[in-house]
Amino acid sequence: MKIILTNDDGIEALGINSLFETLSKKHEVYMIAPDRQRSACSNAITIHDTVKLKKTDTRKYSLSGFPADCVNFGLCSGIFPEPDLVISGINHGPNMGDDIYFSGTVAGARAGYIHFRSAIAASYESFTDFSLISNASEFIREFAEEKVRNENSNFFFNINYPSIDKSEIKGIKFTQLGKRKYVDRYDFVLENSEFKEYRLEGIVDSIHKEGSDVTELSKGYISITPLHLDTTDYTYFKRTQ
């Protein structure tokens, strides 16, 4: 299987390199990732400037752009083989509920799906403890192999893997998107004669609902949410008929 692999934490991130190592044992993997941290960039792409490609290792490349840039480049530049699958991750920290609209990780997979490729976005629950991330890498490899082998049409999945020992994982749940509550604030940093500078701070809270990614991940399940691109509010048509 030929795979294009990207992320939003950057080319040096532990998550993507763990996944690259695991996938490469059985598959032909091409890593093309941002040259620096690009979290929360959503589906941003570079259209007015050039992008710079740098080979960093065997089948590893950095790009001076965003995750969606990386996938677009991987699919449209002619430099890489046609992939069977696009994978984005493993992200440091979860991407659940409303996170998927901000997440560069999910956007990387979405960019592949927009280009008619099957795609998986993968995230690991912890932001700081990656001692068990190899377990997540193995699960994603096995899941990807099974889905490419058995699905009859393109798919787009968002996976959140709990940061607990395999013996403690309760199983796999196919989930719906939950609800995130962003309690944001902007803290003053400095002021000069030309501008004032602020930094976004705050916390992320979750509204729990049975069967949602937020709730099932917190229970110790691997959460897998099938996604698609159509965000039309079909209930509006029903209300106005």
C-alpha positions as semicolon CSV with decimal commas, in nm:
position;residue;x (nm);y (nm);z (nm)
1;M;0,000;0,000;0,000
2;K;0,125;0,350;-0,086
3;I;0,053;0,611;0,181
4;I;0,097;0,988;0,205
5;L;0,151;1,086;0,569
6;T;0,123;1,438;0,711
7;N;0,045;1,617;1,038
8;D;0,012;1,965;1,189
9;D;0,268;1,932;1,471
10;G;0,556;1,953;1,225
11;I;0,814;1,726;1,068
12;E;1,002;1,664;1,395
13;A;0,696;1,563;1,601
14;L;0,707;1,231;1,782
15;G;0,358;1,125;1,674
16;I;0,413;1,136;1,299
17;N;0,756;0,976;1,324
18;S;0,620;0,690;1,535
19;L;0,348;0,630;1,277
20;F;0,594;0,656;0,987
21;E;0,816;0,391;1,144
22;T;0,524;0,155;1,208
23;L;0,361;0,196;0,866
24;S;0,693;0,166;0,682
25;K;0,746;-0,190;0,809
26;K;0,482;-0,310;0,564
27;H;0,401;-0,021;0,332
28;E;0,554;0,243;0,105
29;V;0,512;0,563;0,305
30;Y;0,591;0,919;0,198
31;M;0,598;1,170;0,483
32;I;0,538;1,531;0,381
33;A;0,478;1,750;0,682
34;P;0,496;2,119;0,776
35;D;0,844;2,247;0,854
36;R;0,716;2,384;1,186
37;Q;0,423;2,371;1,427
38;R;0,095;2,443;1,246
39;S;-0,174;2,340;1,495
40;A;-0,523;2,490;1,463
41;C;-0,467;2,611;1,106
42;S;-0,771;2,423;0,974
43;N;-0,776;2,390;0,592
44;A;-0,549;2,687;0,520
45;I;-0,349;2,661;0,198
46;T;-0,074;2,878;0,049
47;I;-0,189;3,057;-0,268
48;H;0,005;3,386;-0,295
49;D;0,352;3,266;-0,196
50;T;0,575;2,980;-0,302
51;V;0,622;2,672;-0,086
52;K;0,965;2,525;-0,016
53;L;1,017;2,149;-0,021
54;K;1,312;1,995;0,164
55;K;1,408;1,628;0,177
56;T;1,500;1,546;0,537
57;D;1,546;1,167;0,515
58;T;1,448;0,866;0,305
59;R;1,086;0,931;0,197
60;K;1,060;1,221;0,444
61;Y;1,000;1,579;0,327
62;S;0,920;1,907;0,498
63;L;0,714;2,180;0,333
64;S;0,691;2,548;0,424
65;G;0,314;2,536;0,433
66;F;0,014;2,393;0,613
67;P;-0,110;2,032;0,639
68;A;-0,354;2,083;0,350
69;D;-0,065;2,225;0,145
70;C;0,136;1,911;0,220
71;V;-0,140;1,680;0,100
72;N;-0,217;1,894;-0,205
73;F;0,153;1,892;-0,294
74;G;0,179;1,520;-0,235
75;L;-0,114;1,453;-0,465
76;C;-0,065;1,717;-0,733
77;S;0,309;1,782;-0,776
78;G;0,394;1,462;-0,959
79;I;0,685;1,399;-0,721
80;F;0,516;1,121;-0,522
81;P;0,342;0,803;-0,643
82;E;-0,038;0,790;-0,648
83;P;-0,135;0,690;-0,292
84;D;-0,389;0,434;-0,182
85;L;-0,447;0,629;0,138
86;V;-0,380;0,965;0,307
87;I;-0,314;0,961;0,682
88;S;-0,277;1,272;0,899
89;G;-0,128;1,232;1,247
90;I;-0,061;1,110;1,500
91;N;-0,160;1,440;1,659
92;H;-0,036;1,533;2,005
93;G;-0,367;1,571;2,188
94;P;-0,724;1,479;2,091
95;N;-0,937;1,621;1,810
96;M;-1,301;1,574;1,905
97;G;-1,632;1,741;1,839
98;D;-1,594;2,101;1,718
99;D;-1,215;2,059;1,721
100;I;-1,239;1,908;1,372
101;Y;-1,319;2,252;1,223
102;F;-0,999;2,406;1,364
103;S;-0,769;2,107;1,351
104;G;-0,486;2,103;1,099
105;T;-0,462;1,727;1,154
106;V;-0,820;1,665;1,044
107;A;-0,772;1,915;0,761
108;G;-0,480;1,714;0,626
109;A;-0,703;1,409;0,595
110;R;-0,990;1,621;0,462
111;A;-0,766;1,755;0,186
112;G;-0,705;1,399;0,074
113;Y;-1,076;1,318;0,082
114;I;-1,154;1,633;-0,119
115;H;-0,918;1,494;-0,383
116;F;-1,111;1,164;-0,391
117;R;-0,871;0,966;-0,172
118;S;-0,954;0,762;0,134
119;A;-0,825;0,941;0,441
120;I;-0,770;0,896;0,813
121;A;-0,702;1,162;1,077
122;A;-0,545;1,020;1,393
123;S;-0,496;1,178;1,734
124;Y;-0,356;1,063;2,069
125;E;-0,531;1,169;2,387
126;S;-0,230;1,303;2,579
127;F;-0,046;1,626;2,501
128;T;0,257;1,537;2,711
129;D;0,298;1,164;2,781
130;F;0,382;0,970;2,464
131;S;0,518;0,655;2,628
132;L;0,238;0,444;2,475
133;I;0,207;0,613;2,137
134;S;0,351;0,310;1,958
135;N;0,032;0,125;2,054
136;A;-0,169;0,391;1,874
137;S;0,057;0,358;1,570
138;E;0,002;-0,019;1,555
139;F;-0,373;0,021;1,586
140;I;-0,386;0,279;1,306
141;R;-0,181;0,054;1,079
142;E;-0,412;-0,243;1,139
143;F;-0,725;-0,031;1,101
144;A;-0,600;0,128;0,779
145;E;-0,511;-0,209;0,628
146;E;-0,852;-0,353;0,712
147;K;-1,044;-0,056;0,573
148;V;-0,846;-0,029;0,247
149;R;-0,894;-0,402;0,198
150;N;-1,269;-0,413;0,269
151;E;-1,431;-0,075;0,197
152;N;-1,590;-0,039;-0,147
153;S;-1,575;0,341;-0,162
154;N;-1,358;0,621;-0,030
155;F;-1,376;0,683;0,344
156;F;-1,283;0,962;0,587
157;F;-1,235;0,866;0,952
158;N;-1,132;1,066;1,258
159;I;-0,965;0,845;1,521
160;N;-0,894;0,938;1,882
161;Y;-0,678;0,689;2,071
162;P;-0,673;0,692;2,454
163;S;-0,340;0,739;2,630
164;I;-0,377;0,430;2,849
165;D;-0,227;0,081;2,843
166;K;-0,372;-0,163;2,591
167;S;-0,497;-0,380;2,876
168;E;-0,715;-0,091;2,996
169;I;-0,873;-0,006;2,659
170;K;-1,235;-0,119;2,663
171;G;-1,270;-0,157;2,287
172;I;-1,356;0,038;1,975
173;K;-1,660;0,262;1,939
174;F;-1,783;0,419;1,616
175;T;-1,900;0,755;1,742
176;Q;-2,070;1,078;1,644
177;L;-1,909;1,416;1,694
178;G;-1,946;1,554;2,043
179;K;-1,963;1,916;2,155
180;R;-1,669;2,124;2,272
181;K;-1,703;2,446;2,470
182;Y;-1,417;2,692;2,422
183;V;-1,381;2,931;2,717
184;D;-1,149;3,178;2,544
185;R;-0,981;3,494;2,662
186;Y;-0,712;3,724;2,522
187;D;-0,439;3,816;2,770
188;F;-0,249;4,141;2,725
189;V;0,121;4,082;2,655
190;L;0,282;4,416;2,565
191;E;0,225;4,757;2,409
192;N;0,443;4,985;2,202
193;S;0,384;5,297;1,996
194;E;0,244;5,098;1,703
195;F;0,032;4,818;1,849
196;K;-0,081;4,616;2,148
197;E;-0,005;4,245;2,162
198;Y;-0,238;3,979;2,304
199;R;-0,218;3,602;2,347
200;L;-0,513;3,363;2,320
201;E;-0,558;3,167;2,642
202;G;-0,843;2,977;2,804
203;I;-0,970;2,624;2,853
204;V;-1,158;2,368;2,649
205;D;-1,454;2,200;2,814
206;S;-1,671;1,921;2,678
207;I;-2,043;1,854;2,680
208;H;-2,093;1,481;2,727
209;K;-2,344;1,285;2,522
210;E;-2,369;0,909;2,504
211;G;-2,220;0,777;2,182
212;S;-2,008;1,087;2,113
213;D;-1,633;1,088;2,062
214;V;-1,591;1,309;2,369
215;T;-1,775;1,068;2,598
216;E;-1,650;0,735;2,465
217;L;-1,283;0,842;2,465
218;S;-1,319;0,949;2,829
219;K;-1,451;0,600;2,910
220;G;-1,141;0,435;2,765
221;Y;-1,264;0,345;2,418
222;I;-1,088;0,409;2,089
223;S;-1,322;0,657;1,920
224;I;-1,367;0,638;1,542
225;T;-1,594;0,896;1,379
226;P;-1,687;0,866;1,010
227;L;-1,683;1,212;0,851
228;H;-1,797;1,364;0,522
229;L;-1,781;1,704;0,351
230;D;-2,145;1,807;0,312
231;T;-2,232;2,054;0,591
232;T;-2,570;2,153;0,445
233;D;-2,837;2,206;0,711
234;Y;-3,104;1,977;0,566
235;T;-3,337;2,048;0,859
236;Y;-3,373;2,403;0,721
237;F;-3,544;2,269;0,410
238;K;-3,783;2,069;0,626
239;R;-3,864;2,374;0,838
240;T;-3,938;2,591;0,536
241;Q;-4,147;2,346;0,333
